[in-house]
Amino acid sequence: MLAKFHRLFFPRSFIQAQLYYLLRKSRPNSTVIAMDKVYLRNAQDTDDLHITFRYANKALKVDRDFNFCRKMDERVDEALIRIRGNVEKEFAKRNKKKNKKAAAAAATETSENTLPEAPSEIIVELQREGCEDRILGITFAQLLTQIEDGLKLRVLDTTFDVVLNQPWTGALQLPSCILAGCLVYPLKLELQFASREHCLGQWYRTPKPPAGGILNEKTKWEPCGKGLIYQVKAEDIDYHLKLEVTPGNEKGLLGPPTECVSKSSVQQAPTSFPFEQRQQYTKEPLSNPLGQRVVTYNLLADLYADGDYARNTLFPYCPANALKMDYRKQLFIKELVGYKADLMCLQEVDLKIFEHDLRPVLEQSPYGYDGIMTPKGNCAEGIAIFYRSSRFKLLNKYDLHLGDNLSTLPIFAGLWNKIKQNEMLALRICERSTTLQLCLLQLKDSGRYLLVANTHLYFHPDADHIRLLQIGFSLIFVEHIYKLAMREQKIDPSNIGLIFCGDFNSVPECGIYKLMTERFVGSDFVDWRSNVEEAVQDVELRQPFQMNSACGTPDYTNYTTLFAACLDYIFYESDRFNLVQSVPLPSVEQLSEHQAIPSITFPSDHVSLIADLAFKSN
């Protein structure tokens, strides 16, 4: 049955409690609720209904956001009664505190400002536009099926339009560290009924506050940038930043804006970074339709940098603030975008960094990448491939978790049967979470095909035999996918090339480099005996690809005080590609300027490798 309205009567003590405690505050993260709307939000596949509105009454000095969560199968009239009860309980506590203060003021004969008389009853009525019948006995689910008829909520003399599932910002947070010269963007941005690409962003900064100054609602803000990503300027140093996000969707609808203020002011970054010298070789993206610029980079996952062992044992020379991810990610993102690469193969990528940092930045204009992430088993980090979507079309992608598949995939049977009798060896290699990532791409301009492989092999010092077996199994899988792609896509062999990147945790003297560049490792090779109890017997490896290392064998791609060597490579099919350029690596003087890396100028314990490759003409 329908009704004109449903009334809730709030006692006078409830209103008077509001007079002191419901003033709207300036908060680090607050949604600016429109004065004329009630927002109802029911996410798909949930039974929760979130109700939000802002009620302001200057005469009563009330200005407050109301937020409730009810169930969709709850009757509307019953829910309103329950909401009233919850609100009364909450503000009864606050009113008790207010009365105590008033009694204390009376005892000392001090006076407070006289408050206007509050109405004895508060009328809250929910009605349909142009309809005078009461609403009784229906649930929110039933009510909202007819929301197009126009729902109105009246509180005293204020009438609100009721809207359902408008674009909404659930959470907004800025990073704790913001460096001049780097990109800043939301550390957290949770959206409902909205998409990132349809949101509007406006950045502001404060004039430099006085010493000990406090940011409050009287702080003056001046606009300094637009969009969700802002290039922080040198003139922003010592200023606080504020971001205002207006959520939007593909239908052109915009929701209420949400604003967030940075907890700390903009800091001055080091005057120069070694990677900026390397970026002099990559000032422009490649224009050759047969070419591709390739980057491989181990980012040093926060999982391995944020802890006492990392701070005290692995990287004791690195200042604590420079080990924090909020600092380091600004550096490696600034580094990556400056290389203007077509392909980026990344290792030790935290899942949260991929979702909240790399993808939101790299997939936006002007960078225009698409990203693929593959976790290492149940680990919170993994490997990722980013490719420039304007240049490549993704045809297929493949993931191989080596430990889970060595004993089950038929293509591995030949090699697996040779090692499975050594139980310690078989157990150890199957317990590893090592992952191989493959994607098949087609160059849009030339029609050539590219198979890109990315991996991060097992690290342990006594595991040369494990790593050699891992690359042996990986190349079997790569060859299988390579042939599969040629059959399915009907590719001429001269029109497809393999690029294999990663942190191989293997120096050039070991069997992996030999297998890659010489295509054969014999059964007597020293790596097979790197662990006596797990020694590999009567195994030799062959692979069919004519590969070379784009950056050669530099002295160091990893440089710490405990270990320094060449571990990272960009391998490429030398009969398919020409090496156009290999960007020089940092010098030993640069790597050791702050004793070792990571440091205030190097965000990882590895350095990136960059090479330009071009398909050979047919």
C-alpha positions in Angstrom: 0.0 0.0 0.0 1.3 3.5 -0.8 1.3 6.5 1.6 2.0 10.2 1.3 4.8 10.0 3.8 6.4 8.2 6.7 7.3 10.3 9.7 10.0 9.9 12.3 9.8 12.0 15.5 13.2 13.0 17.0 13.2 14.4 20.6 14.5 17.9 21.2 17.6 16.5 22.9 18.6 14.9 19.6 18.6 18.2 17.8 20.4 20.1 20.5 23.1 17.5 20.5 23.6 18.1 16.8 24.1 21.8 17.4 27.6 21.2 18.9 28.7 17.9 17.4 27.4 17.8 13.8 29.4 20.7 12.3 31.0 19.5 9.0 34.8 19.1 9.4 37.6 19.4 6.8 38.9 15.8 6.6 41.8 14.2 4.7 39.3 12.2 2.7 35.7 13.5 2.4 32.9 13.3 -0.1 31.3 16.5 -1.0 27.6 15.5 -0.8 25.2 17.5 -2.9 22.6 19.4 -0.8 19.7 18.3 -2.9 20.2 14.5 -3.3 19.9 11.3 -1.4 22.3 8.7 -2.8 21.2 5.0 -2.7 23.9 2.4 -3.7 23.3 -1.3 -4.2 26.3 -3.0 -5.7 25.7 -6.0 -8.0 25.5 -9.4 -6.3 25.1 -7.8 -2.8 22.1 -7.3 -0.5 23.5 -4.1 1.1 21.8 -0.8 0.4 23.9 2.3 1.3 22.0 5.5 2.0 23.8 8.8 2.1 22.6 12.4 2.2 23.7 15.7 3.6 21.3 17.7 5.8 22.1 21.4 6.4 20.1 23.9 8.4 21.7 27.2 9.1 19.2 28.3 11.7 19.8 25.2 13.7 23.6 25.3 12.9 23.4 21.7 11.5 25.5 20.6 8.6 26.1 16.9 8.5 26.5 13.9 6.2 24.3 10.9 7.1 25.4 7.4 6.1 23.4 4.2 6.7 23.6 0.6 5.5 20.4 -1.4 5.3 19.3 -4.6 3.6 17.4 -4.7 0.3 14.8 -7.2 1.7 14.1 -4.9 4.6 10.8 -3.0 4.7 11.2 0.7 4.1 9.1 1.8 7.1 10.8 -0.6 9.5 14.3 0.5 8.3 13.5 4.1 8.9 12.4 3.3 12.5 15.6 1.3 13.1 17.8 4.1 11.6 16.2 6.5 13.9 16.9 4.3 16.9 20.6 3.9 15.9 21.0 7.7 15.4 19.3 8.5 18.7 21.6 6.1 20.6 24.7 7.6 19.0 23.7 11.2 19.7 22.4 10.5 23.2 26.0 9.7 24.1 27.2 12.9 22.6 24.4 14.9 24.3 25.4 13.5 27.6 28.8 14.9 27.2 27.4 18.2 26.1 25.2 18.4 29.2 28.2 17.7 31.4 30.0 20.6 29.8 27.0 22.8 30.3 26.8 21.9 34.0 30.5 22.6 34.4 30.0 26.0 32.7 27.0 26.8 35.0 29.1 25.9 38.1 31.7 28.4 37.1 29.1 31.0 36.2 30.2 31.1 32.6 27.7 31.5 29.8 27.4 29.9 26.4 25.8 31.3 23.3 22.0 30.9 23.4 20.9 28.3 20.8 17.8 28.7 18.7 14.8 26.7 19.8 14.7 23.4 18.0 11.4 22.0 16.6 9.7 19.5 18.9 9.4 17.0 16.1 11.4 16.3 13.0 9.3 15.2 10.0 11.1 12.8 7.6 8.8 11.8 4.8 9.4 9.6 1.8 7.1 10.0 -1.2 6.7 9.7 -4.9 6.6 12.7 -7.0 2.9 13.7 -7.6 1.6 10.9 -5.3 0.0 11.4 -1.9 -0.4 7.8 -0.8 1.5 6.3 2.1 4.3 3.9 1.7 3.9 0.8 3.9 4.8 -2.8 3.8 7.2 -2.9 0.9 10.9 -3.6 0.8 13.7 -1.5 -0.6 14.1 -4.0 -3.4 10.4 -3.4 -4.4 10.6 0.3 -3.9 13.7 0.7 -6.1 12.2 -1.1 -9.1 9.9 2.0 -9.4 12.6 4.6 -8.7 12.1 6.1 -12.2 8.7 7.4 -11.0 10.6 9.9 -8.9 11.3 9.5 -5.2 11.6 12.4 -2.8 12.9 12.6 0.8 11.8 15.5 2.9 13.6 16.5 6.1 11.8 19.5 7.7 11.8 22.1 5.0 14.4 20.4 2.8 13.5 18.1 -0.1 15.9 15.7 -1.6 15.8 13.8 -4.9 16.5 10.1 -4.4 18.9 8.7 -6.9 20.2 5.1 -7.3 23.6 3.9 -8.2 25.2 7.2 -9.2 29.0 7.2 -9.8 30.6 7.1 -6.4 34.1 7.3 -4.8 34.4 4.7 -2.1 37.9 5.6 -0.9 40.5 8.1 -2.0 44.0 8.3 -0.6 47.3 10.1 -1.6 50.7 8.6 -1.0 52.7 9.5 2.1 55.7 10.6 0.0 55.5 13.0 -2.9 58.6 14.0 -4.8 59.0 17.0 -7.1 59.7 16.0 -10.6 57.8 12.7 -10.3 54.2 11.7 -10.9 51.6 11.7 -8.2 48.3 9.9 -8.4 45.9 8.3 -5.9 47.5 5.6 -3.8 44.0 4.3 -3.4 40.9 5.0 -5.6 37.9 2.8 -5.1 35.0 3.5 -7.5 31.4 2.2 -7.7 29.3 2.6 -10.8 32.1 4.5 -12.3 35.3 3.9 -14.3 38.7 5.5 -13.9 38.8 6.8 -17.5 35.6 8.7 -17.1 36.5 10.4 -13.8 37.5 14.0 -13.5 40.4 15.1 -11.4 41.4 18.5 -10.2 44.7 19.1 -8.2 45.2 22.0 -5.8 48.1 23.2 -3.6 48.3 25.4 -0.6 50.3 28.5 -0.3 53.3 27.6 1.9 51.9 27.5 5.4 53.7 29.2 8.3 56.0 27.2 10.5 53.7 24.9 12.5 50.8 25.9 10.4 47.7 23.7 10.4 45.6 22.8 7.3 41.9 23.4 8.0 38.7 24.4 6.3 40.0 28.0 6.0 43.1 27.0 4.1 43.2 28.6 0.7 43.8 26.2 -2.3 45.0 27.2 -5.7 44.5 25.0 -8.8 47.7 23.4 -10.2 46.7 20.5 -12.5 44.0 18.4 -14.0 43.4 14.7 -14.4 44.1 11.8 -12.0 47.9 12.0 -12.6 49.9 15.1 -11.8 53.5 15.9 -12.7 54.7 17.5 -9.5 56.7 20.7 -10.2 59.7 22.2 -8.4 57.6 25.1 -7.3 55.3 22.6 -5.4 58.1 21.8 -2.9 57.0 22.3 0.7 53.3 22.7 -0.4 50.5 20.3 0.5 48.5 18.9 -2.4 44.8 18.2 -2.6 43.0 16.0 -5.2 39.3 16.3 -6.0 37.9 13.4 -7.9 34.5 13.6 -9.6 33.5 10.0 -10.4 31.9 9.4 -13.8 30.8 6.5 -16.1 30.4 5.8 -19.8 26.8 7.1 -19.7 28.1 10.6 -18.9 26.8 10.6 -15.4 28.8 12.3 -12.7 28.6 11.6 -9.0 29.5 13.8 -6.0 33.2 14.8 -5.8 35.5 13.5 -3.2 38.6 15.3 -2.0 41.8 14.1 -0.3 44.7 16.2 1.2 48.2 14.9 1.3 49.4 14.1 4.8 52.9 15.5 4.1 54.2 18.3 1.8 56.0 17.8 -1.4 59.6 16.9 -0.9 62.7 17.8 -3.0 64.0 14.8 -5.0 67.7 14.2 -5.6 69.0 16.7 -8.1 69.7 14.0 -10.7 69.2 10.3 -11.3 71.6 8.0 -13.2 68.7 6.7 -15.3 68.1 10.2 -16.6 71.5 9.9 -18.4 70.3 6.7 -20.0 67.1 8.3 -21.1 69.1 10.5 -23.4 69.2 7.5 -25.6 65.5 7.1 -25.6 64.2 10.6 -26.1 61.8 9.5 -28.8 59.7 6.4 -29.3 60.7 4.1 -32.2 59.0 5.0 -35.5 60.4 2.0 -37.4 57.4 -0.3 -38.2 59.7 -3.3 -37.8 61.2 -2.1 -34.5 60.5 -2.5 -30.9 62.2 -1.1 -27.8 62.5 -3.7 -25.1 63.0 -3.2 -21.3 63.5 -5.8 -18.6 63.6 -4.8 -15.0 63.5 -6.4 -11.6 61.7 -3.8 -9.4 62.5 -5.3 -6.0 59.2 -6.2 -4.5 58.1 -4.5 -1.4 57.7 -8.0 0.0 61.5 -8.3 0.1 62.4 -4.6 1.0 60.0 -3.9 3.8 61.3 -5.7 6.9 64.0 -5.9 9.5 66.0 -8.4 7.5 66.1 -6.2 4.4 66.9 -3.1 6.5 69.5 -4.7 8.7 71.1 -7.4 6.5 70.3 -7.1 2.8 70.4 -3.3 2.4 71.7 -1.7 5.6 73.4 1.0 3.5 70.1 2.3 2.1 68.3 5.0 4.1 65.0 3.7 5.6 62.9 6.2 3.7 64.5 5.3 0.4 63.5 1.6 1.0 59.8 2.5 1.4 57.7 1.7 -1.6 56.0 5.1 -1.6 59.5 6.5 -2.4 60.8 3.8 -4.7 57.8 3.5 -6.9 58.0 7.2 -7.9 61.5 6.6 -9.1 61.0 3.4 -11.1 57.8 4.8 -12.7 59.7 8.0 -13.7 62.4 5.8 -15.1 60.1 3.4 -17.0 58.0 6.1 -18.7 61.2 7.9 -19.8 62.5 5.0 -21.8 59.4 5.2 -24.2 59.6 1.4 -24.6 57.3 -0.7 -26.7 57.7 -3.8 -24.4 58.4 -4.0 -20.7 59.1 -7.2 -19.0 59.1 -6.7 -15.2 59.9 -9.0 -12.3 59.3 -8.8 -8.6 56.1 -6.8 -9.2 53.9 -6.6 -6.1 50.3 -7.4 -6.9 49.2 -4.1 -5.3 51.8 -2.1 -7.2 50.5 -3.6 -10.5 46.9 -2.8 -9.6 47.2 0.6 -7.9 50.3 2.1 -9.6 51.7 0.5 -12.7 48.4 -0.1 -14.5 46.7 3.2 -13.5 49.7 5.2 -14.7 51.0 3.2 -17.7 47.6 2.5 -19.2 46.6 6.2 -19.2 47.4 8.7 -21.9 50.0 9.6 -23.0 51.7 6.3 -22.2 49.1 3.9 -23.6 50.2 0.5 -22.4 48.2 -2.7 -21.7 49.5 -4.9 -18.8 49.5 -8.6 -18.1 50.3 -9.8 -14.5 51.1 -13.4 -13.5 51.6 -14.0 -9.7 54.2 -16.5 -8.6 51.9 -19.2 -7.1 50.4 -17.9 -3.9 53.1 -15.2 -3.5 52.1 -11.5 -3.3 54.5 -10.7 -6.2 55.0 -11.9 -9.7 56.0 -11.0 -13.2 54.3 -8.6 -15.6 54.5 -7.7 -19.3 53.4 -4.2 -20.6 53.1 -3.6 -24.3 52.2 -0.4 -26.2 48.7 -0.9 -27.4 49.0 1.5 -30.3 51.7 -0.7 -31.8 50.7 -4.2 -30.8 47.7 -6.4 -30.9 47.5 -9.1 -28.3 46.6 -12.4 -29.9 47.2 -14.8 -27.0 48.8 -15.1 -23.6 50.1 -18.2 -21.7 51.2 -18.8 -18.1 53.3 -21.7 -16.9 53.8 -22.4 -13.2 56.8 -24.7 -13.5 56.5 -26.5 -10.1 52.8 -27.4 -10.7 53.2 -28.8 -14.3 56.6 -30.5 -14.6 55.2 -34.0 -13.8 51.9 -33.6 -15.6 52.4 -31.9 -19.0 53.1 -34.4 -21.7 55.6 -32.1 -23.5 57.8 -32.4 -20.4 57.7 -36.2 -20.1 61.1 -36.7 -21.7 63.1 -34.4 -19.4 61.0 -35.2 -16.3 61.5 -39.0 -16.6 65.3 -38.4 -16.5 65.2 -36.5 -13.2 62.3 -37.9 -11.3 64.2 -40.8 -9.8 66.2 -38.4 -7.7 63.5 -37.7 -5.1 65.3 -34.8 -3.4 65.8 -33.1 -6.8 62.3 -33.8 -7.9 60.8 -32.5 -4.7 62.9 -29.3 -4.6 62.2 -28.3 -8.2 58.4 -29.0 -7.8 58.2 -26.9 -4.7 59.4 -23.8 -6.5 56.9 -21.1 -7.5 58.9 -20.1 -10.6 56.6 -18.8 -13.3 57.0 -18.3 -17.1 54.9 -15.7 -18.8 54.3 -15.7 -22.6 52.3 -13.4 -24.9 51.9 -13.5 -28.6 51.7 -10.1 -30.2 51.3 -8.8 -33.7 52.9 -5.5 -34.9 50.1 -3.5 -36.3 52.2 -1.6 -38.8 54.1 -4.5 -40.3 52.0 -7.5 -39.5 55.0 -9.3 -38.0 54.5 -11.6 -35.0 56.4 -11.5 -31.7 56.5 -14.1 -29.0 57.6 -12.5 -25.7 58.7 -14.6 -22.8 59.3 -13.3 -19.3 60.6 -15.1 -16.2 62.3 -14.9 -12.8 64.3 -18.0 -12.0 65.0 -19.5 -8.6 67.6 -17.5 -6.6 69.5 -19.9 -4.2 73.3 -20.0 -4.5 73.5 -23.8 -4.6 70.8 -24.1 -7.3 72.6 -23.7 -10.6 71.2 -27.2 -11.5 67.7 -26.2 -10.6 67.8 -23.0 -12.7 69.3 -24.9 -15.6 66.5 -27.4 -15.5 64.0 -24.5 -15.1 65.2 -22.9 -18.3 65.3 -26.3 -20.0 61.6 -26.9 -19.2 60.8 -23.3 -20.1 62.3 -23.6 -23.5 60.4 -26.8 -24.2 57.2 -24.9 -23.4 58.3 -21.8 -25.5 59.1 -24.1 -28.5 55.7 -25.7 -28.1 53.8 -22.4 -28.1 56.0 -21.0 -30.9 55.0 -23.9 -33.2 51.4 -23.7 -32.0 51.2 -20.0 -32.9 52.6 -20.6 -36.4 50.0 -23.3 -37.0 47.0 -21.4 -35.6 47.9 -18.1 -37.1 49.4 -19.5 -40.3 52.6 -17.6 -39.8 55.5 -17.8 -42.1 58.6 -18.8 -40.0 60.4 -15.6 -41.2 57.7 -13.4 -39.8 57.8 -14.4 -36.1 60.6 -13.8 -33.6 61.2 -14.7 -30.0 62.3 -12.3 -27.3 63.1 -13.9 -23.9 63.6 -11.5 -20.9 64.0 -11.8 -17.2 66.0 -12.1 -14.1 67.7 -15.5 -14.6 69.7 -15.3 -11.4 72.5 -16.8 -13.4 75.9 -15.3 -14.3 77.3 -15.6 -17.9 79.7 -18.4 -16.9 76.7 -20.7 -16.0 74.8 -23.1 -18.2 71.8 -20.8 -18.9 73.8 -18.4 -20.9 75.6 -21.3 -22.7 72.2 -22.9 -23.5 70.7 -19.7 -24.8 73.6 -18.6 -27.0 75.2 -22.0 -27.9 72.0 -24.0 -27.9 73.5 -27.0 -26.1 74.6 -28.0 -22.6 76.2 -31.4 -22.1 75.7 -33.9 -19.4 79.2 -33.2 -17.9 78.6 -29.5 -17.4 79.5 -28.3 -13.9 76.1 -26.8 -13.1 74.6 -30.2 -12.8 76.6 -30.8 -9.7 76.0 -27.5 -7.8 74.3 -29.6 -5.1 75.9 -33.0 -4.5 72.8 -34.7 -3.1 70.6 -33.4 -5.9 73.2 -33.9 -8.7 71.7 -34.3 -12.1 72.8 -37.4 -14.0 72.9 -38.1 -17.7 71.0 -35.0 -18.8 71.9 -32.8 -21.7 69.9 -29.9 -23.0 69.3 -28.5 -26.5 67.1 -25.7 -27.8 66.2 -24.7 -31.4 66.4 -20.9 -31.2 69.4 -18.9 -32.4 69.6 -16.5 -29.5 71.9 -13.7 -28.5 72.1 -11.3 -25.5 71.0 -7.7 -26.6 73.1 -6.1 -23.8 75.9 -8.6 -23.9 77.3 -9.6 -20.5 77.8 -6.5 -18.4 79.7 -6.7 -15.2 76.7 -5.8 -13.1 72.9 -5.9 -13.4 72.6 -6.5 -9.7 74.7 -4.6 -7.3 74.6 -4.9 -3.5 77.3 -5.2 -0.8 76.5 -8.9 -0.4 76.5 -9.8 -4.1 77.1 -8.1 -7.4 77.0 -9.7 -10.8 75.2 -10.0 -14.2 71.9 -11.8 -13.7 69.4 -10.1 -16.1 69.2 -10.5 -19.9 67.3 -9.6 -23.0 67.7 -12.6 -25.2 66.5 -12.3 -28.8 66.5 -14.5 -32.0 69.5 -13.1 -33.9 68.3 -14.6 -37.2 65.0 -12.7 -36.9 66.2 -9.4 -35.4 68.9 -6.8 -35.8 70.2 -5.1 -32.7 69.8 -1.4 -33.3 71.1 -0.1 -30.0 71.7 -1.2 -26.5 71.5 1.5 -23.9 74.6 1.8 -21.8 74.3 0.6 -18.2 75.2 2.8 -15.1 78.9 2.9 -14.3 80.4 1.3 -11.2 81.0 4.8 -9.9 77.2 5.5 -10.1 76.3 2.2 -8.6 78.6 2.7 -5.7 78.0 6.4 -5.1 75.9 5.5 -2.1 77.8 2.3 -1.4 75.4 0.0 -3.3 71.8 -0.1 -4.6 69.0 0.4 -3.8 69.7 4.0 -2.8 68.1 7.4 -2.9 68.8 7.4 -6.7 68.3 3.7 -7.6 64.9 2.2 -6.6 65.9 -1.4 -6.9 68.9 -3.7 -6.3 68.8 -4.4 -10.1 69.2 -2.1 -13.0 67.1 -2.1 -16.0 68.2 -3.3 -19.5 67.1 -1.5 -22.6 67.6 -2.5 -26.2 66.1 -1.5 -29.6 65.5 -4.5 -31.9 64.2 -4.5 -35.4 62.9 -7.4 -37.6 65.2 -8.2 -40.4 63.8 -7.5 -43.9 62.5 -10.6 -45.7 
